[in-house]
C-alpha cells in the first residue's frame, strides 16, 4: 500500500498553510496527498466567562461544513500542484483519535500550528499536543503567515505560496544518551530530497553541519 502525505484540516489559516506545505512535500517525495478533517466538533474544555455554554451544531451541519472545507482546500492545493494526486476524507469522531488513525497509513502527518513569533516558537493547541504525544508516525507542524489580521497583506494564492517555498537547512536535535535511528534517517532523507545541509545539535554543544548525500 502506498503511504500518503496526510494533512489534518480545521479551516484555520495555519491548517491551510499546512496543506500548501504538504502538497510541496508530496511533490518532492512523489507521493499522493490526503486531506482529512474530523467532522465531529469538540466541546470547549472550559466554561466561558459569561457563564453561557457554547452551542455545538447538529451532526448533519458539522458534516456539511467538513465537506465544504475539504472541497475548498482541495481546489486551493490542486491549483498550485495539479500533478499531485489528492484524496479527501471526512472522518467521523473527535479530532485527536481521527488524526491518529489517519496517521497510521501516512508517510507523514502535517498539522497547522499557531505561530507566536520567530523566537517564541509554537503555541500548541490541545489537539496538536495530544497528537504529538501519541502519534507513531512523523509529524510536521506548519505555521501560517506571521502577519496580524488587520495589518497583514491579502492572503496569497496557493500558487504564490508554493512558488515561495525555499529549501532551508534541516536541523536535527539529538539526545546522545538515547539516539533514535528513525529520527536521524528522517532528517537526512529530508535534507537529501532538498539538496540541503543537515545540521545537528545537542544541549550544551555548538551546531555541527553535515552535507547530505
N, C-alpha and C positions, 0 to 999 in steps of 0.2 A: 504494500500500500504506500502510495506517495504521500509523504508528510507535507504539511502546508505551513505558510506563514499566516498565523491566525491573529486577528485584531479584535479586541473587545471594545464595543462602541456603546456610548451612553448619550451621544448628542452634544457633548461638551466640546469646546474648541480644542482641548487637549486630545480628546479621542479622535477628532478629525485629523489633527496633526499626526497622531499615531498611525492612522490609516495611510496617510501620504508617505510616511517613513517606511511603513511595512510594504507598500507597493514597490518602492525603490529597492528594498531588501529582497523581495520576491524576484525582481528582475535580475539582481546580482546573483542570486542563488539558483535561478532558473526553476523556481517552484511556484505552484499556484498560490493564490491569495484567498483567504477565507475571512469574511466579515461576519462577526457574530454579535448578538445582543441578547441579554436576558430580559424577557418582556414582563416578568413579574416584578413590580416595584417593591423596593424595600422600605418598610415603615421607618420613620425617623427614630433614632435611638435615644432621643431626649425630648422633653416637653417644651414647647415654645414658651417664651416669657409671658405671652398674652394669656396662657392657660387654655387656649383653643387648640384642638387637635388639627393636624394636617391631613386633609382627606386624601385617600388613595383611590384613583379612578377605577371603575369596573374593569374586570379582566379583559373584556372584549375591546374596550378602548385602549387598554395597555398594549394589546397585541397589534392593533391597527397602528398605534404610534411606533411600535418596533418595526413594522413593515415599512412605514414611511421613512424611518431613519436609515434602514438598510438600503432602500432604493436610492435615497439621496447620496449616501456615501458611495454606493457602487457607481453612480453616474459621475461623481467627482473623481474617483480613482480611475475609472475607465477612460476619462478624458485625457488624463496625464499619461497613463500606461496602458494603451489599448492592446499591447501584446501580452499582457499578464492575464492568465485565466483567473476569473473571480467567481467565487461561490459565496452565497449568503445563507445564514441560518438564524432563525429566531428560536431561542432555546427557552423552554418553559422552566420556571424556577427562579430562585434568587440569584443575584449576580455572582457571588463567590463560588458556590458549587457548580454553577453553569460554566464559569470560566475555567475552573479546574478540570471539568470534564472535557471541555473543548481543547484544553492544552494537551491532553493525553495523546491526541492524534497530530499534534503540531511539532514542527521543527523548532518553532519559536513562537512565543506568545508576546504580543505587543499591546501595551496599555498606555493610555494617556495619563499624565500626571501634571498637577498644577505647579507651575514654576514660581518660586519666590523671587529669586534674583540669581545672577551669575555666581554669587558667593554663598548664598544661603541654601542652595540646593533645592531639594524637592519637599513639598508639603504633601505627604501621602494620605489619602483618604483611607477609611476603614477597609474598603474593598481591596485596594492595592496592597495594603499591609497584610491582609489575610491571604491573598493570592500568593504574594512573595513568600510568606511563611510556610505555605503548604505545597506549592507547585514543584513538581519534579522535573519540569522542562525549563529551558532557559526563558527568562522574562526580560523584556526591554521596556523601560519607561520613557515616554517621549513628552517633552514639554511643548506647550503652544507658544506662540509669539509672546514676547515679554512686554508688549505694549498694553497700556490701560485701555479700557473700552472707549473712554471719551477722547483721549488724545492720540490714540493709535491710528495708523493708516488703514484704508479699506483692506479687508481680508483678501489675500492674493488668490488667484485661481490655482487649482491643483497642478496645472501645467507649469505655472510660475514657481510653485513650491518645489516641484520635482527638479526643475532646471537649477534651482538654487542650492541643491544638496551638494555639499563638499565632503570629501573624504578626509577627515581629521585623523590624528593618531589614535590608535586603540590603546587604552590604558588598562592594565591587569593588576588588580590588588591581590597580593599573595600572603597567605599565612604559612610561614616556613615550617611551623610545627604540624600543620595539617594541610599540606598542599593537595589540591584536587585536580587530578589529571583531566577530568572532563572540562573544568573551567579553563585550564591552560590551553587545551586543544581548541576550545571555542574561541578564545581570544586570538590565537594565532591564525585560525581559519578565517575569522572576520578580517584580520589585518591582511591576509593573503588575497582575499577577494577584492579588497580595496586598494591593493598595492600600497599599503600604508605601513609606517613603522608601528611596532608593538612595544610600548613601554611598560615596565613592571615596577611596582613599589611595594615595600613593606614598612611597617611602622618604625620610625627612627632611622630610616635609610634614605639615601638620595635615589631618585628615579634612575633606572637604567633603561637603555633603549636597545632593541634587537631588531634587525631588518627582517621582515617577513619574506619567506622564500616564495 
